[in-house]
Amino acid sequence: MGGAERTARKRRQQQSAASRAVTQARGGGGPSRKTIVSVIAVVVLAAVVIGGVIWTNASKNKTEGTTIAPQTSSAALDTADERQGAVVVSGKADAKVKLDIWADFLCPYCGQLQQRSGQQIEQQIQAGNVQVTYHMIPLLNDKSDPPGYSLDSANAALCAADQGKFTPFHDSLFASQPEEGKRGYDKAQLIKLGQDLGITAPEFAACVNAGTYDDQLNAALAGVRKDPSFQGTPTVLHNGQMVNWTQDGWLDKLISQAG
């Protein structure tokens, strides 16, 4: 083989090596572009899923370690003898409009009732025009995570009523209402709310921790479930008749009709 032929052959070998290097650089000798994209997609999806789980857990437990903001503007309404068994009666016995309200502290529609009409109801109680019998029942007791908030909060509200603090306790729980299906407030948080509202008697904490009124509340729930006038929470009755609390001016209308 002559020198010219050896030189040509060497040039061809160099060109072939260069061609293979370019092919590998473009992905011909390693993972394909499709494979790389698929791996990236899996990594991104995993990150999204993990992030979603973290966000969901944080959202579910957002009440943990928090303090319930005390609402004190309505404290003047209360007396220590309002509780009558598992209900609380607020207002004068000779009030011309007498309402019964069944509610659950976890119920979002009960929260809407309080937001729409709570302040007006309390003003009319204070004015002597309205008396309300509050039935705080644990209808959604299995709808918190962990279960039990409806019963714990209803019991704590009755414990607060014994100390003359039902209305601000009631209003505070609705103002900071937890979401249905998520964590409620534990007994320590409920006790702290009572203390922030000025309850100093050690009997209050003992009442909350012991679930003093749990049996009465469960019995009240079992009883109202048999009542055809009960339509879930909230149910508002006036003289045994259903009230459409979503209608604007409903309370003013009742007071006007009562003369």
C-alpha positions in Angstrom: 0.0 0.0 0.0 1.5 3.3 -1.1 1.7 6.4 1.0 -1.2 8.1 -0.7 -3.5 5.2 0.0 -2.5 5.0 3.6 -3.1 8.7 4.0 -6.6 8.4 2.4 -7.5 5.4 4.6 -6.4 7.3 7.7 -8.5 10.3 6.6 -11.6 8.0 6.2 -11.1 6.5 9.6 -10.9 10.0 11.2 -14.0 11.1 9.4 -15.9 7.9 10.6 -14.8 8.5 14.2 -15.9 12.2 14.0 -19.3 11.1 12.6 -19.8 8.7 15.5 -18.9 11.4 18.0 -21.5 13.8 16.5 -24.2 11.0 16.5 -23.5 10.3 20.2 -23.5 14.0 21.0 -27.0 14.2 19.4 -28.2 11.3 21.5 -27.6 8.5 19.1 -25.4 6.6 21.5 -27.2 7.5 24.8 -30.8 7.9 26.0 -33.2 9.1 23.4 -34.7 12.6 23.6 -38.1 10.9 24.3 -36.6 9.0 27.2 -35.1 12.2 28.7 -38.4 14.1 28.3 -40.3 11.2 30.0 -37.9 11.1 32.9 -38.3 14.9 33.4 -42.1 14.6 33.2 -42.1 11.9 35.9 -39.8 14.0 38.2 -42.1 17.1 37.7 -45.2 15.0 38.4 -43.7 13.5 41.6 -42.8 17.0 42.8 -46.4 18.2 42.1 -47.9 15.2 43.9 -45.6 15.7 46.9 -46.3 19.4 47.0 -50.0 18.7 46.8 -49.9 16.3 49.7 -47.9 18.8 51.8 -50.4 21.6 51.0 -53.4 19.3 51.7 -52.0 18.3 55.1 -51.2 21.9 56.0 -54.6 23.0 55.0 -56.4 20.2 56.8 -54.5 21.0 60.0 -54.4 24.8 59.8 -56.3 25.2 63.2 -53.5 23.3 65.0 -51.7 25.4 67.4 -53.8 28.5 66.7 -55.7 30.7 69.2 -59.4 31.3 68.6 -59.9 35.1 68.4 -62.3 36.1 71.2 -65.4 38.1 70.2 -66.4 40.2 73.2 -68.9 42.7 71.8 -72.0 40.7 72.8 -70.9 39.7 76.3 -73.5 42.0 78.0 -76.3 39.6 76.8 -75.3 36.8 79.1 -76.3 35.6 82.5 -75.2 32.5 84.3 -78.6 30.9 84.4 -79.3 30.7 80.7 -78.5 27.0 80.3 -81.5 24.8 80.6 -80.3 21.2 80.2 -78.7 21.0 76.7 -80.1 24.3 75.5 -79.4 27.9 76.2 -82.2 30.5 76.4 -81.1 34.1 75.7 -83.6 37.0 76.1 -86.5 38.1 78.2 -89.4 35.7 78.9 -91.9 38.3 77.7 -90.2 39.0 74.3 -92.7 39.1 71.5 -90.7 37.0 69.1 -89.4 33.6 70.3 -87.1 31.6 68.1 -85.6 28.2 68.3 -82.3 27.8 66.4 -80.7 24.4 65.9 -77.0 24.7 64.8 -73.7 23.0 64.8 -70.4 24.9 65.2 -68.9 23.0 62.2 -71.9 23.6 59.9 -71.0 26.1 57.2 -74.6 27.2 56.7 -74.9 27.9 60.4 -71.8 30.1 60.0 -73.7 31.9 57.2 -76.7 32.4 59.4 -74.5 33.9 62.1 -72.7 36.1 59.6 -76.0 37.4 58.0 -78.2 37.7 61.1 -76.2 37.0 64.3 -75.6 40.7 65.2 -79.2 41.7 64.5 -80.6 38.8 66.5 -78.4 39.8 69.5 -79.4 43.4 69.2 -83.0 42.5 69.3 -82.4 40.2 72.3 -80.8 43.1 74.1 -83.7 45.4 73.1 -86.2 42.9 74.6 -87.9 42.1 71.4 -86.5 38.6 70.8 -85.8 35.5 72.9 -83.8 32.7 71.4 -83.5 29.1 72.5 -80.2 27.8 71.1 -79.9 24.1 70.4 -76.2 23.4 69.7 -76.2 19.8 68.5 -73.4 17.5 67.3 -75.0 16.7 64.0 -71.6 16.8 62.1 -69.6 15.1 64.8 -68.0 12.6 62.3 -67.3 15.4 59.7 -64.2 16.8 61.3 -60.7 15.2 61.1 -60.3 13.8 63.7 -64.0 13.3 64.5 -65.5 14.9 67.6 -65.3 18.6 67.1 -69.1 19.2 66.9 -69.6 17.5 70.3 -66.6 19.0 72.0 -67.5 22.6 70.9 -71.2 22.2 71.8 -70.3 20.9 75.2 -67.8 23.7 75.7 -70.4 26.3 74.8 -72.7 24.9 77.5 -69.8 25.0 79.9 -69.3 28.7 78.9 -73.0 29.3 79.5 -72.6 28.1 83.1 -70.1 30.9 83.5 -72.3 33.6 81.8 -70.3 33.6 78.6 -72.3 31.7 76.1 -72.9 34.4 73.5 -69.3 35.6 73.1 -68.1 31.9 73.1 -70.8 31.1 70.4 -69.8 34.1 68.3 -66.1 33.4 68.6 -66.4 29.9 67.4 -68.4 30.9 64.3 -66.1 33.9 63.6 -63.2 31.5 63.4 -65.1 28.5 62.1 -63.0 25.5 60.9 -63.9 23.9 57.6 -66.0 20.8 57.4 -63.9 17.7 56.8 -60.8 19.3 58.4 -59.4 19.6 61.9 -61.5 21.5 64.4 -60.3 22.9 67.7 -59.2 20.6 70.5 -60.3 20.9 74.1 -57.2 22.9 75.1 -58.0 25.5 72.5 -61.6 25.7 73.6 -60.5 26.2 77.2 -58.1 28.9 76.1 -60.9 30.7 74.3 -63.0 30.7 77.5 -60.1 32.1 79.5 -59.5 34.8 76.9 -63.2 35.7 77.3 -62.7 36.2 81.0 -63.7 32.8 82.4 -61.5 32.2 85.5 -63.4 29.5 87.3 -61.6 26.2 87.3 -64.9 24.4 86.8 -65.0 25.6 83.2 -61.9 23.7 82.2 -63.0 20.6 84.1 -66.4 20.8 82.4 -64.8 20.9 78.9 -62.2 18.2 79.6 -64.8 15.8 81.1 -67.4 16.3 78.4 -69.9 17.1 81.1 -72.9 17.6 78.8 -72.0 15.1 76.1 -74.7 12.6 77.0 -77.4 15.3 77.1 -76.3 16.7 73.7 -76.3 13.2 72.1 -79.8 12.6 73.5 -81.0 16.0 72.2 -79.7 15.1 68.7 -81.4 11.7 68.8 -84.6 13.4 69.8 -84.6 16.1 67.2 -83.9 13.6 64.4 -87.4 12.2 65.1 -89.0 15.6 64.8 -90.4 16.3 61.3 -89.9 20.0 61.7 -86.2 19.6 62.0 -84.6 20.1 58.6 -80.9 19.8 59.5 -78.7 22.6 60.6 -79.5 25.4 60.7 -83.2 25.1 61.5 -84.9 28.3 62.7 -88.4 28.0 64.0 -90.8 30.7 65.2 -93.8 29.4 67.2 -93.1 26.0 65.6 -93.1 27.3 62.1 -90.1 27.2 59.8 -88.4 30.5 59.1 -86.6 31.3 55.9 -83.5 32.9 57.3 -82.0 33.5 53.9 -84.7 36.0 53.1 -83.7 39.6 53.6 -85.5 41.3 56.5 -86.9 38.1 57.9 -86.4 39.1 61.5 -87.7 42.6 61.1 -90.8 41.1 59.5 -91.4 38.7 62.4 -91.0 41.6 64.9 -93.4 43.8 62.9 -96.0 41.0 62.6 -95.8 40.4 66.4 -96.8 44.0 67.0 
